Amino acid sequence: MENNLSLIILRFSNAKIFGVFLSIAMIFILVVSNVSAADFEVQKITSDIYVVIRHEPPSLWFNPNTTFIIGKKDVIVIDSNINSNYTREVLAELKKLTDKPVRYVINTHWHEDHIIGNHVYKDAFPNVEFIGHRSTLKDLPEIGGANRKGSIENGAGFVKALKKAIETNKDFEGQPMTEEEKLGYASDIKLVQSYLDEAPNFQIILPTILVDNKLELNDGKRKIEILFLGRAHTGGDLVVRLPKENIVISGDMTVYPIPLVGSTSYPLEYGATLENLRKLKAKTIIPSHGNVMHDDSYIRLMIRLLNSIKTQCEASFQKGETLEQMRKSVNLDEFKKIFAGDSQHKRFIFENYVFLPATAAAFKQLTEIKNKNSNK
């Protein structure tokens, strides 16, 4: 989970219980076990490209999509999952499509929801290779390790808070819960609990093939480009491009309906990285969370959001404002309305997945730049 979880729980009266759980590595810990068929569907993109689309309601925890690229002799899987039971079900869906072995698993970034299930593919296909950005070698064991420790220690308390919210019919901001929030919190309870149930059996597999800027594969049917376009959701987001089909798998760089900016992000560079993504001119964009996109309108909207965050945070920092002052200066109400509408639940998600972590990450970046320049 991303360390901006602290930005959610520290706003509540029970922050003392959840401070560690929500202050470590990654708010987007996405978990599932005992998944039913209603939780996902397999969509056919072309005759040999498929995507497993998740159907949990938008909330605080959720699962990523998984993409299959079926080649002449073997298969490439893009992103595993945070729970082995779910990953086994994804693998079962793949086996309905082909009996070819999985040759590569590409992890678009190091966050847990994209890597925990790696061992399922390793167990099934001993010769499988795992592809990730070079920064994964450091970020996954260090930040990820702290995250897993804190999540295991404090996750039960978060489940208790979710259950209490439903029982009292009060959300985390003390407002009467909407039906949308009840569905979201119920999904969160299942996902968090399944994570805790599996935690003792986590097997962390680091990439065996590293990407710095670009890696090309050929599966006998097509060229596959694995690209690093710049820092965005993390410092090592990878994008997978299929030039023949004009398809891009974008990882968490593009997430619908609420962007997952996150505290491990780089808001000062995120917008420019998304511009690089647009330059690929893909006709089909497969995000890690949300439905398949067939134009770049959502990406352009995200660019507007990220550029606004960058401009406003830089102006605030230039005036010498603290992080707390910056959060009073930066106004993202226009974008909250665009992304979340009048939904009480989505507006809460926007506040805690976009506004709070993005301002914290931008402030951190700006401070690092200032310190670096002062040491020259």
C-alpha positions in Angstrom: 0.0 0.0 0.0 1.2 3.5 -0.6 2.2 5.6 2.4 -0.6 8.1 1.6 -2.9 5.8 3.5 -1.8 7.9 6.5 -3.4 10.8 4.8 -6.7 9.0 5.0 -6.7 7.6 8.5 -4.9 10.5 10.2 -7.9 12.6 9.4 -10.0 10.4 11.7 -10.3 10.1 15.4 -8.8 6.6 15.3 -5.6 7.8 13.6 -3.5 6.5 16.5 -4.5 3.0 15.7 -3.9 3.2 12.0 -1.0 5.6 11.7 1.6 2.9 10.8 -0.8 1.0 8.6 -1.6 4.0 6.6 1.8 5.7 6.6 3.8 3.0 4.9 4.4 2.4 1.3 1.2 2.2 -0.7 -2.5 3.1 -0.5 -3.4 1.0 -3.4 -3.0 -2.4 -1.8 -5.4 -4.5 -3.9 -6.4 -7.8 -2.6 -8.7 -10.7 -3.4 -9.3 -14.3 -2.5 -12.2 -16.7 -3.2 -13.1 -14.5 -6.2 -16.4 -15.2 -7.8 -17.0 -15.0 -11.5 -19.0 -11.8 -10.9 -15.9 -10.0 -9.8 -14.3 -9.9 -13.2 -14.7 -10.7 -16.9 -12.4 -11.6 -19.7 -12.6 -9.3 -22.6 -11.3 -10.2 -26.0 -9.4 -7.3 -27.6 -8.1 -9.2 -30.7 -7.9 -12.8 -31.6 -5.0 -13.4 -29.2 -5.0 -10.4 -26.8 -7.3 -10.5 -23.8 -7.8 -8.5 -20.7 -9.2 -9.6 -17.3 -11.3 -6.5 -16.2 -12.1 -6.1 -12.5 -15.6 -5.3 -11.4 -15.2 -4.4 -7.7 -16.9 -1.0 -6.9 -14.5 2.0 -6.8 -13.4 2.3 -3.2 -10.2 2.4 -1.0 -8.9 -1.1 -2.0 -9.3 -2.9 -5.4 -7.7 -5.3 -7.8 -5.8 -4.6 -11.1 -6.7 -5.7 -14.6 -4.4 -8.4 -16.1 -3.6 -8.6 -19.8 -2.7 -11.8 -21.8 -0.7 -11.6 -25.1 -0.8 -15.0 -26.8 2.2 -15.5 -29.1 3.1 -18.2 -31.5 4.7 -20.5 -28.9 4.0 -18.9 -25.5 2.2 -16.2 -23.6 3.1 -12.8 -22.0 1.1 -11.9 -18.9 1.0 -8.2 -17.8 0.8 -7.8 -14.1 0.1 -10.5 -11.5 -2.0 -9.8 -8.4 -1.8 -9.3 -4.7 -3.4 -12.5 -3.8 -2.5 -16.0 -5.0 -6.1 -17.3 -5.1 -7.1 -14.6 -7.4 -4.0 -15.1 -9.5 -4.8 -18.8 -9.8 -8.2 -17.9 -11.1 -6.7 -15.6 -13.6 -4.4 -18.4 -14.7 -7.4 -20.7 -15.0 -9.0 -18.2 -17.4 -5.8 -18.1 -19.4 -5.8 -21.9 -19.7 -9.3 -21.8 -21.1 -7.8 -19.8 -24.0 -4.6 -21.6 -24.7 -2.3 -24.4 -23.5 0.8 -22.4 -24.3 3.2 -21.7 -21.4 3.7 -18.3 -19.9 7.2 -17.1 -20.9 7.2 -13.6 -19.4 5.3 -11.8 -16.7 5.7 -8.0 -17.0 5.2 -6.1 -13.8 4.3 -2.5 -14.8 5.5 -1.2 -11.4 6.5 -2.5 -8.0 3.3 -1.9 -6.0 2.0 -5.0 -4.3 -1.2 -5.5 -6.3 1.0 -6.0 -9.4 3.6 -8.4 -8.0 2.4 -10.6 -5.1 0.9 -13.3 -7.5 4.2 -13.7 -9.4 5.0 -16.9 -7.6 1.8 -18.5 -9.0 3.3 -18.2 -12.5 6.7 -19.4 -11.3 5.1 -22.5 -9.7 3.2 -23.3 -12.9 6.0 -22.4 -15.4 9.4 -22.8 -13.8 11.2 -21.1 -16.8 9.1 -17.9 -16.7 11.0 -14.6 -16.6 9.8 -11.5 -14.7 10.3 -8.1 -16.3 10.4 -4.9 -14.3 12.0 -1.5 -14.2 15.5 -1.4 -12.6 14.2 0.7 -9.7 12.1 -2.3 -8.6 15.2 -4.0 -7.2 15.4 -1.3 -4.6 11.8 -0.1 -4.1 10.1 -3.5 -3.8 12.2 -4.9 -0.9 12.7 -1.6 0.9 9.5 0.4 0.6 7.5 -2.7 -0.1 9.0 -4.5 2.8 8.1 -1.8 5.2 4.6 -1.7 3.7 4.0 -5.4 4.2 5.1 -5.4 7.8 2.9 -2.5 8.7 -0.1 -3.8 6.8 0.1 -7.1 8.6 0.4 -5.5 12.0 -2.4 -3.0 11.6 -4.7 -4.3 8.9 -7.2 -5.8 11.4 -7.8 -2.4 12.9 -8.7 -1.0 9.5 -11.2 -3.8 8.9 -12.7 -3.0 12.3 -13.1 0.6 11.3 -14.7 -0.3 8.0 -17.2 -2.6 9.8 -18.0 0.1 12.4 -18.7 2.6 9.6 -21.2 0.3 8.1 -22.8 -0.6 11.4 -23.2 3.0 12.5 -24.1 4.1 9.0 -21.4 6.9 9.2 -18.6 7.2 6.7 -15.1 8.2 7.6 -16.0 11.9 7.5 -19.0 11.3 9.8 -21.6 11.7 7.1 -24.6 9.3 6.7 -23.4 6.6 4.3 -24.7 6.4 0.7 -25.4 3.0 -0.9 -22.3 3.5 -3.0 -20.2 3.9 0.1 -21.7 0.8 1.7 -20.9 -1.3 -1.4 -17.4 0.1 -1.5 -16.6 -0.5 2.2 -18.1 -4.0 2.0 -15.7 -4.7 -0.9 -12.8 -3.2 1.1 -13.5 -5.5 4.0 -13.4 -8.6 1.9 -10.2 -7.5 0.1 -8.3 -6.4 3.2 -9.3 -9.5 5.1 -8.2 -11.8 2.2 -4.8 -10.0 2.2 -4.4 -10.6 5.9 -5.3 -14.3 5.5 -2.6 -14.8 2.8 0.1 -12.5 4.3 2.0 -15.3 6.0 2.5 -17.0 2.6 3.7 -14.0 0.6 6.6 -14.9 -1.8 8.2 -11.8 -3.2 9.9 -12.3 -6.6 12.1 -9.6 -8.0 12.4 -9.0 -11.8 14.9 -11.3 -13.6 15.0 -9.0 -16.6 15.5 -5.3 -16.1 14.3 -2.3 -18.2 16.0 1.1 -18.1 14.3 2.8 -21.0 13.2 0.2 -23.6 13.1 -3.5 -24.1 11.8 -5.3 -27.3 10.4 -8.8 -27.4 9.0 -10.8 -30.3 6.5 -13.6 -29.7 6.5 -14.8 -33.3 3.4 -12.9 -34.1 4.3 -9.3 -33.2 6.8 -7.0 -31.7 6.3 -6.0 -28.0 7.8 -2.8 -26.8 8.3 -2.3 -23.0 8.9 1.4 -22.4 9.8 3.7 -19.6 8.4 7.1 -20.6 9.3 9.0 -17.4 8.4 9.1 -13.7 4.7 9.3 -13.0 2.7 7.1 -10.6 6.0 5.7 -9.4 9.6 6.2 -10.3 9.6 3.1 -12.5 6.3 2.8 -14.4 6.5 0.6 -17.5 4.2 0.8 -20.5 3.7 -2.1 -22.9 3.1 -1.1 -26.6 2.0 -3.4 -29.3 2.7 -1.5 -32.6 1.0 -4.0 -34.9 -2.4 -3.7 -33.1 -1.8 -0.1 -31.9 -2.5 -1.1 -28.3 -0.9 0.3 -25.1 -1.1 -1.2 -21.7 -0.5 1.7 -19.4 -0.3 0.3 -15.9 -1.4 2.7 -13.1 -0.4 5.7 -15.0 -4.0 5.9 -16.2 -6.7 4.7 -13.7 -10.4 5.2 -14.0 -12.7 6.7 -12.6 -10.4 8.4 -10.1 -6.6 8.8 -11.0 -4.4 7.0 -8.5 -1.8 9.7 -8.1 -0.4 8.5 -4.8 2.4 9.5 -2.5 5.0 7.5 -4.3 4.3 9.6 -7.4 6.2 12.4 -9.1 3.6 15.1 -9.7 6.2 17.5 -11.2 6.9 15.1 -14.0 3.6 13.1 -14.2 1.9 15.4 -16.7 4.9 15.3 -19.1 5.1 11.5 -18.9 1.4 11.3 -19.8 2.2 13.5 -22.8 4.8 11.0 -23.8 2.1 8.3 -23.5 -0.2 10.3 -25.8 2.5 10.5 -28.4 2.3 6.8 -28.9 -1.1 7.5 -30.5 -2.7 4.2 -29.3 -6.1 3.3 -30.6 -6.7 1.1 -27.6 -5.5 1.9 -24.0 -5.7 -0.8 -21.3 -5.4 0.7 -17.8 -4.6 -1.2 -14.7 -7.9 -0.2 -13.1 -11.0 0.6 -15.1 -12.4 -0.2 -18.5 -10.5 -0.3 -21.8 -10.3 3.1 -23.5 -10.5 3.8 -27.2 -9.2 7.4 -27.3 -7.0 9.7 -25.3 -9.7 12.0 -23.8 -9.2 10.6 -20.3 -5.4 11.0 -20.6 -5.8 14.6 -21.7 -8.0 15.2 -18.7 -5.4 13.7 -16.4 -2.7 15.8 -17.9 -4.8 18.9 -17.2 -5.1 17.8 -13.6 -1.4 16.9 -13.1 -0.3 20.2 -14.7 -2.5 22.1 -12.4 -1.1 20.3 -9.4 2.4 21.1 -10.6 1.8 24.7 -11.3 0.0 25.4 -8.1 2.4 23.5 -5.9 5.4 25.2 -7.4 3.8 28.6 -6.9 3.1 27.7 -3.2 6.6 26.4 -2.6 8.1 29.5 -4.2 6.3 31.6 -1.6 7.9 29.5 1.2 4.7 27.8 2.3 4.7 24.7 4.4 2.9 21.6 3.2 -0.1 22.5 5.4 -0.1 26.0 3.8 0.3 24.5 0.4 -2.8 22.4 0.9 -4.7 25.6 1.6 -3.4 27.3 -1.5 -3.9 24.5 -4.0 -7.4 24.3 -5.3 -8.5 21.2 -7.2 -12.3 21.7 -6.9 -12.7 21.9 -10.6 -11.1 18.5 -11.2 -12.8 16.9 -8.2 -16.1 17.9 -9.8 -15.0 16.5 -13.2 -13.7 13.2 -11.9 -16.1 12.6 -8.9 -19.2 14.5 -9.8 -21.6 14.7 -6.9 -20.7 11.3 -5.6 -19.9 11.5 -1.9 -17.8 8.4 -2.1 -15.8 9.3 -5.2 -15.1 12.8 -3.8 -13.6 11.2 -0.7 -11.5 9.0 -2.9 -10.3 12.0 -4.9 -9.4 13.8 -1.7 -7.3 10.9 -0.4 -5.9 9.4 -3.6 -5.3 12.7 -5.5 -5.2 15.9 -3.5 -3.5 14.8 -0.2 -0.9 12.5 -1.6 -0.2 14.6 -4.7 0.5 17.7 -2.6 2.7 15.7 -0.2 4.7 14.1 -3.1 5.1 17.5 -4.9 6.3 19.2 -1.7 8.8 16.3 -1.2 10.0 16.7 -4.8 10.3 20.5 -4.5 12.2 20.2 -1.2 14.6 17.7 -2.7 15.3 20.0 -5.7 15.9 22.9 -3.4 18.3 21.0 -1.2 20.2 19.7 -4.2 20.6 23.1 -5.7 21.7 24.6 -2.3 24.5 21.9 -2.1 25.9 22.8 -5.5 
